Amino acid sequence: MDLWGRRLQERLERTMRRLIPTAAFGLALTFALMAGPAEAGAVFNAVKARGFIQCGVNVGLAGFSAPNARGTWSGLDVDYCRAVAAAMFGDATKVKFVPLSAQQRFSALQSGEVDLLSRNTTWTLTRDTANGFHFAPITFFDGQAFMVAKKSGIKSAAELNGATICAQTGTTTELNLADYFRSHGLSYQPVIVEALAEMNAIFFAGRCDAVTSDASQLASIRAADASNPDDYIILPERISKEPFAPAVRHGDDQWFELVKWTIFATIDAEELGISSKTVTDFLKSSNPSIQRLLGEMPGFGAALGVDEKWAYAVIKQVGNYGEIFDRNVGAGSRLKLERGLNALWTAGGLQYSPPLR
C-alpha cells in the first residue's frame, strides 16, 4: 500500500471508531474495505449483460455432460455450469450449453465462443500458460487407464506388450500412452481416432485389443455403449494424474473468482453438512461459517459482485459436492464410481475448500 493509501485507511479508521462501538469495529472495517469488488472485466460484464452463461461441455459423455432424447443436459460438468449460473443470476437455468469435441474446446474458449469450459479437461502447465487459461478448483480427480474385453484374459497393463490400442487424438491420453509404453520398455500399435464415438465403435467391434482414456470416461463408455457392460473390465493400473477442472481464459479476474468460489462453496457445503434439501433450515444457524456461506453475514457476495445469497442459490438449486458427485457418477448413477480421491479431506480424499471468510 502506498503513502496515500495508508493515509486514506487511517482517516477511515478514525472516522469509524467515532461512529461504531469498539466490539463491532473490526468486522465493520473489514466490510468497509472490501465493499467494492475488484473492477469487473469484459467476461463478467458481458455475461451479466447477456443474462446467461455460454458453457462449453463434452458432446456426449455419460456422467459428465450428455443430452437426453429431449435435449436436456446432465452430468457433473453440466452441474457446475448451472452452479455458476445460480451464483451469478440466482437461477441455475441461465446457461446455454455448447457441445465441443476435444479438438474444438480450447479454441472455443480462447475465441470467446464460450465463457466457461466445463468439459472433463485435464489441468496441465501448458494449458495454464501457453493456452492462456486459468483453471478453477479440481472437480474430479482421475487417472488414465485401459479397458479390455474380459474374454481376452488380460489382467494387467503389463500384459499389453505388442497390443493394438485405441486412443483419442487431441487429448493428454495420446501422450501419456506413448510415455507409459516407452518408460516400461513395451511396444504397441496405436489406433488414433478423432471422434469419441468412432473410437468406441472401433473398440467394441474388436479392432483394438484395448482402449485407453481416463478411468471415468472408460466407465462411462462401458455403461453407455457396450451391449453387455459386464463383458469388459478396466485394468487396475492408473498411468497418469488427470485432475479435471473448469477453465476460463486469462484477462478477467472477477469472472475467474466467481467460478472458483462457486466450486469451493459446494465443497464447503458438504463439509458443513448442508444439502439442497436442508439449506433453508441452515439459514437459522448460529455457526459463523454457515452464516458467511449462506449470506446471513453480509459482504461476501458484494466481494464477488453478486447477490449475498449467491451460495444459497447454488446449494439450493444444484446441491453440495457430494450430491453432484453421487447423482452423476457415484452411487446414484449408472457409473457407480467410488469417491476415492474425490472424497472430502476429512474422509481421506483430496476435496478441500479454503476458508470462506
matplotlib code that plots the C-alpha trace (Angstrom):
import matplotlib.pyplot as plt

x = [0.0, 1.4, 1.5, -1.7, -3.4, -2.2, -3.4, -6.8, -7.1, -6.1, -8.7, -11.3, -10.4, -10.5, -14.0, -15.4, -14.0, -16.1, -19.3, -19.1, -18.7, -15.3, -16.6, -18.1, -15.2, -13.1, -15.9, -17.3, -13.8, -13.3, -16.5, -15.9, -12.6, -14.0, -17.3, -16.3, -15.4, -12.4, -13.2, -15.2, -13.6, -15.0, -16.3, -18.1, -19.8, -20.7, -22.2, -24.2, -25.5, -26.3, -28.3, -26.8, -23.6, -22.2, -20.7, -18.6, -19.2, -18.5, -20.6, -21.7, -20.1, -22.4, -21.9, -20.1, -22.1, -24.6, -28.1, -31.1, -33.7, -35.4, -32.1, -31.8, -28.2, -27.0, -23.7, -21.1, -19.6, -23.0, -24.0, -21.0, -22.1, -25.5, -23.9, -22.0, -25.3, -27.0, -24.2, -24.3, -28.0, -29.7, -31.1, -29.3, -31.2, -29.4, -27.0, -26.5, -24.6, -22.2, -21.1, -17.4, -15.1, -11.6, -10.2, -12.6, -12.7, -9.6, -10.1, -13.8, -12.6, -9.8, -12.1, -14.9, -17.4, -17.8, -17.3, -16.5, -15.1, -16.5, -15.6, -13.6, -10.4, -7.1, -5.2, -1.7, 1.1, 0.9, -2.8, -2.4, 0.3, 0.7, -3.0, -3.9, -6.3, -7.0, -8.2, -10.7, -10.6, -10.5, -14.0, -12.8, -9.5, -8.9, -6.2, -5.7, -6.5, -7.0, -10.2, -10.2, -12.7, -13.0, -12.6, -9.0, -7.8, -5.7, -5.5, -2.8, -1.4, 2.0, 0.3, -0.4, 3.1, 2.5, -1.2, -3.3, -4.6, -7.3, -6.9, -8.4, -6.4, -6.2, -6.0, -3.3, -4.3, -2.3, 0.8, 0.5, 0.1, 3.4, 5.2, 3.9, 5.0, 8.3, 9.2, 8.2, 10.1, 6.9, 5.7, 2.2, 0.3, -1.7, -5.1, -5.6, -9.1, -10.5, -14.2, -15.0, -18.0, -15.8, -13.1, -15.8, -17.2, -13.8, -13.0, -16.3, -16.0, -12.9, -10.4, -8.3, -7.1, -7.6, -8.9, -7.3, -8.7, -9.5, -10.9, -14.1, -14.5, -13.9, -16.6, -18.9, -18.2, -18.8, -22.1, -23.4, -22.1, -21.3, -24.0, -23.2, -21.0, -20.1, -18.1, -15.4, -13.1, -11.0, -7.5, -6.3, -3.3, -3.5, -0.7, -1.2, -2.7, -5.8, -7.2, -10.3, -11.2, -13.3, -11.3, -11.7, -9.4, -7.0, -8.0, -10.9, -10.0, -13.6, -15.1, -12.4, -13.0, -16.8, -16.2, -13.6, -15.6, -18.7, -16.9, -15.5, -18.9, -20.2, -17.3, -17.7, -21.4, -20.8, -18.2, -20.7, -23.4, -25.6, -27.5, -30.1, -32.8, -31.6, -30.1, -33.1, -33.1, -29.5, -30.4, -31.2, -27.8, -25.7, -22.5, -20.4, -19.0, -22.6, -23.7, -20.9, -21.6, -25.3, -25.2, -26.6, -23.4, -23.1, -20.2, -19.0, -21.5, -20.5, -16.9, -17.7, -20.0, -23.2, -26.1, -25.4, -27.4, -25.2, -24.0, -27.5, -28.8, -26.0, -26.7, -30.5, -30.7, -27.7, -26.5, -23.3, -20.3, -21.4, -24.9, -23.4, -20.9, -23.4, -26.2, -23.9, -21.0, -21.4, -23.7, -26.9, -25.7, -25.1, -21.3, -21.3, -17.8, -16.3, -15.5, -11.8, -9.6, -12.8, -13.9, -13.6, -10.3, -12.0, -12.7, -9.3, -9.8, -8.4, -11.5, -10.8, -12.1, -10.1, -11.9, -14.8, -14.3]
y = [0.0, 3.5, 6.5, 7.9, 4.6, 4.3, 7.9, 7.2, 4.0, 5.8, 8.5, 5.9, 4.1, 7.3, 8.2, 4.7, 4.5, 7.6, 6.0, 2.3, 0.6, -0.9, -4.5, -4.2, -2.1, -4.9, -6.5, -3.2, -2.1, -5.4, -4.9, -1.2, -2.0, -4.9, -3.2, -2.6, -5.7, -5.7, -4.0, -6.3, -7.4, -8.0, -11.5, -10.8, -7.7, -9.5, -12.5, -10.2, -8.1, -11.1, -12.8, -16.3, -18.2, -19.9, -23.1, -25.5, -29.1, -32.6, -33.6, -36.7, -38.4, -40.1, -38.8, -35.6, -34.0, -35.6, -34.6, -36.9, -37.5, -34.2, -32.3, -31.8, -31.8, -33.6, -34.6, -33.4, -30.8, -29.7, -29.2, -26.9, -24.7, -24.5, -23.8, -20.7, -19.5, -19.8, -17.8, -15.2, -14.8, -16.7, -19.0, -22.2, -22.4, -19.3, -21.4, -22.2, -25.5, -25.6, -29.1, -29.2, -32.0, -32.4, -30.6, -27.7, -27.0, -24.8, -22.6, -22.1, -20.8, -18.7, -17.1, -16.2, -18.6, -19.9, -18.1, -21.2, -24.6, -27.4, -30.4, -33.3, -31.3, -32.0, -29.1, -29.0, -26.5, -25.8, -25.3, -23.0, -20.9, -21.1, -21.7, -18.7, -20.3, -20.1, -23.4, -23.3, -25.9, -29.5, -31.0, -34.6, -36.4, -39.1, -41.1, -42.8, -46.5, -49.3, -51.2, -54.7, -57.4, -59.8, -62.8, -61.6, -62.8, -59.7, -58.7, -56.0, -53.3, -55.1, -57.8, -55.3, -55.6, -55.6, -54.8, -52.6, -49.8, -47.2, -43.6, -40.3, -37.5, -34.0, -35.2, -35.9, -39.6, -40.0, -38.5, -40.5, -43.7, -43.1, -42.2, -45.3, -47.8, -46.1, -46.0, -49.6, -50.9, -52.1, -51.9, -51.2, -50.4, -47.1, -46.6, -42.8, -41.6, -38.1, -38.6, -40.3, -42.2, -43.6, -44.7, -46.5, -48.3, -49.5, -50.9, -52.7, -54.1, -55.9, -53.9, -52.9, -55.1, -52.3, -48.7, -46.1, -43.0, -41.5, -44.2, -42.3, -42.0, -45.7, -46.4, -44.1, -45.7, -49.2, -48.2, -46.3, -48.0, -51.7, -54.2, -56.0, -53.9, -57.0, -58.3, -55.6, -54.8, -51.7, -52.7, -51.6, -49.5, -45.7, -44.4, -40.7, -38.0, -36.4, -33.5, -32.3, -28.6, -26.0, -23.3, -19.6, -17.6, -15.1, -11.4, -11.3, -11.9, -11.3, -13.9, -16.4, -15.6, -16.3, -19.6, -20.6, -19.7, -21.3, -24.7, -24.1, -23.3, -26.7, -28.4, -26.3, -27.0, -30.8, -30.4, -28.3, -30.9, -28.6, -30.1, -28.9, -30.4, -28.8, -25.5, -23.4, -24.8, -23.8, -20.2, -20.2, -21.5, -19.5, -21.1, -18.2, -20.4, -21.2, -17.6, -16.5, -19.2, -18.6, -14.8, -14.3, -12.4, -9.9, -8.8, -11.9, -11.6, -8.0, -9.0, -11.3, -8.7, -10.9, -11.2, -12.0, -15.3, -16.5, -19.7, -20.4, -20.3, -22.7, -25.2, -25.0, -25.4, -27.6, -29.2, -29.7, -31.5, -34.9, -34.6, -33.5, -36.4, -39.1, -38.4, -38.1, -40.5, -42.1, -44.4, -42.8, -43.1, -45.8, -45.4, -46.1, -44.8, -44.8, -41.4, -42.3, -39.2, -37.2, -37.7, -34.8, -34.3, -35.2, -38.6, -39.3, -37.7, -34.5, -32.3, -29.3, -25.7, -22.7, -20.7, -18.6, -15.6]
z = [0.0, -0.9, 1.4, 0.0, 0.6, 4.2, 5.0, 3.5, 5.6, 8.8, 8.1, 7.6, 10.8, 12.8, 11.4, 12.0, 15.6, 16.4, 14.9, 15.7, 19.1, 19.6, 19.7, 16.2, 14.8, 13.4, 11.5, 10.2, 9.0, 7.1, 5.1, 4.5, 2.9, 0.8, -0.1, -3.7, -5.6, -8.0, -11.2, -13.4, -16.6, -20.1, -19.5, -16.2, -17.7, -20.9, -19.1, -16.8, -19.7, -21.8, -19.0, -19.4, -19.4, -22.6, -21.2, -23.3, -22.5, -24.0, -27.0, -25.0, -22.1, -19.6, -16.1, -17.1, -19.9, -22.2, -23.6, -23.3, -26.0, -25.1, -25.4, -21.6, -20.5, -17.4, -15.8, -13.3, -15.6, -16.6, -13.0, -12.4, -15.4, -13.7, -10.3, -11.7, -13.3, -9.9, -8.3, -11.0, -11.6, -8.8, -11.5, -12.4, -15.8, -17.2, -19.2, -22.9, -23.4, -26.3, -27.2, -28.1, -29.2, -27.7, -30.7, -30.6, -26.8, -26.5, -29.5, -28.5, -25.1, -26.5, -29.1, -26.7, -28.2, -24.6, -21.3, -19.3, -20.3, -18.1, -20.1, -18.5, -19.2, -17.5, -15.9, -17.2, -17.2, -20.9, -20.9, -17.9, -19.6, -23.3, -24.0, -21.8, -19.3, -15.6, -14.1, -11.3, -8.4, -9.4, -9.6, -10.4, -9.7, -12.2, -13.9, -17.3, -17.5, -20.0, -20.8, -22.4, -23.2, -20.3, -22.7, -23.6, -20.2, -19.8, -16.1, -16.1, -18.3, -18.2, -20.4, -23.3, -24.9, -28.7, -28.3, -30.6, -28.5, -29.4, -28.2, -29.0, -30.6, -29.2, -25.6, -23.0, -23.4, -26.6, -25.0, -21.7, -23.7, -25.5, -22.3, -20.4, -23.1, -23.7, -19.9, -19.4, -22.5, -24.1, -27.7, -29.0, -32.2, -31.8, -33.4, -33.0, -33.7, -33.6, -32.7, -29.4, -30.9, -33.7, -31.2, -29.1, -32.2, -33.3, -29.9, -29.4, -32.9, -31.7, -33.9, -30.9, -28.0, -25.6, -25.4, -23.2, -21.6, -18.2, -16.0, -15.5, -19.3, -19.7, -17.1, -19.0, -22.3, -20.9, -19.3, -22.2, -25.3, -24.6, -25.5, -22.3, -19.8, -17.8, -20.8, -20.3, -17.5, -16.6, -15.7, -12.2, -13.2, -13.4, -15.7, -15.1, -13.0, -14.6, -12.5, -14.2, -13.7, -15.4, -17.2, -18.1, -20.3, -18.9, -18.6, -16.1, -12.5, -11.2, -13.5, -12.5, -8.8, -9.2, -10.9, -8.4, -5.3, -6.7, -6.7, -3.3, -2.0, -3.0, -1.2, 1.9, 2.0, 2.1, 4.8, 6.9, 6.3, 4.2, 1.3, -1.2, 1.0, 4.2, 3.2, 4.1, 7.6, 8.0, 7.5, 11.2, 12.2, 14.7, 13.2, 11.8, 9.0, 7.9, 8.2, 5.9, 3.3, 3.2, 3.1, 6.6, 7.4, 4.5, 2.4, 0.7, -2.2, -2.6, -2.8, -5.8, -7.4, -6.9, -4.6, -0.9, -1.3, -4.2, -2.4, -1.0, -4.6, -5.7, -2.9, -3.1, -6.9, -7.7, -4.4, -2.5, -4.0, -2.6, -4.2, -7.5, -7.5, -6.4, -8.8, -11.8, -11.4, -7.9, -6.1, -7.6, -11.2, -13.8, -13.4, -9.6, -9.2, -5.7, -4.2, -3.8, -4.1, -4.7, -1.1, 1.3, 3.0, 6.3, 4.8, 3.4, 0.0, -1.7, -1.9, 0.3, 0.3, 1.6, 4.4, 3.1, 5.3]

ax = plt.figure().add_subplot(projection="3d")
ax.plot(x, y, z, "-o")
ax.set_aspect("equal")
plt.show()
